[in-house]
Amino acid sequence: MKILNVAIWGLGPHAIRRIIPSLIKLKKISVVGVCSRNQETVNKISKELNCNGWTSPSEMLKNHLVDIIYIATPIGLHASQVKQALNAGKHVWCEKPLTCNYNETKSLVSLAREGNRMLTEGFMFLHHPQFEKVKNFVKDNESDSIFSITVRFGLPLLDKPGFRNDASLCGGAFWDVASYTISAILSLLPNQNMEVIFSEIITKDNEKVDSEGRALLRFDSGTTTLLEWGVGVAYRNEIDVWSHDNSLYTDKIFSKPEDYQTVFTLRDKNGNQSFINGKKSEQFVDMLSSYSDMFNSSKKINEEFQCILNRAEVMEKIINHSKLN
């Protein structure tokens, strides 16, 4: 079994709290280095992990030990950093979304293809058993058709929003929050054409970035989907699938603690409820394990490329439609 040598570019709270602990749990992965502008943080984390520590990205990128760069920096930096890593001959695992520009995303996917390199976009929830259960429910009901799917993700204002409140770094609710809802819908209803019926992305007076929005989409199958997202609202993190014969609802579909007990609420045609517990799992470990399995599969890598492009295209369509309003 080949051990994949990973270096982490970006040492914010998320990388330290969720990404690094997940990486070191996997026997197929070795963390060989960390990189950040903050020398103190680099010294601390590299000492804890007994690995290389860099404040110079160029030094990290020319290190021959490194197979993969995990990019855990603000969204607005992804495009430039992914390009640097691919040009250095590295594979790239990147936090979501890959970029905040459809053309930049297409360019990076083309660069990865040309260099025969792996490129992923880190929507961790897609790899958790909870989401797999939702996907199976949609598949099982395809013959009867899915009437609608509602997806909501909203959270209160953060005490320290950081880049999320900086337009130059692609801050705002659309890129940071709506991207989850879009990735969920496209995974549940793959290989279908889609029309944006309505969308709005709202930036309130005196705010630097957008804080809320919604989109109504219709797919070839006739299924309509309502996506709602926001920052500075009461916490919601859920998906509700409504078919002609039954329905399924589950909470904390996107963000959840490692030991969270997932619960599914099922309703039959007459509205009678039943409840099913799902499996507990650490979704970042699930995602990284999936990536390591994908590493030597050109088929799976190309499927990931297509998913990245599909998400970026739909996000651009939602943006363009919102401008009409």
Secondary structure, DSSP 8 states (H G I E B T S, - for coil): ---EEEEEE--SHHIIIIIHHHHHT-TTEEEEEEE-S-HHHHHHHHHHHTSEEES-HHHHHT-TT--EEEE-S-HHHHHHHHHHHHHTT-EEEEES-S-S-HHHHHHHHHHHHHTT--EEEE-GGGGSHHHHHHHHHHHHTTTT-EEEEEEEEEE---SS-GGGG-GGGT-SHIIIIIHHHHHHHHHHSTT--EEEEEEEEE--TT-SS--EEEEEEEETTS-EEEEEEEESS--EEEEEEEESS-EEEEE-SSS--TT---EEEEE-TT--EEEEE-----HHHHHHHHHHHHTT-HHHHHHHHHHHHHHHHHHHHHHHHHHT-
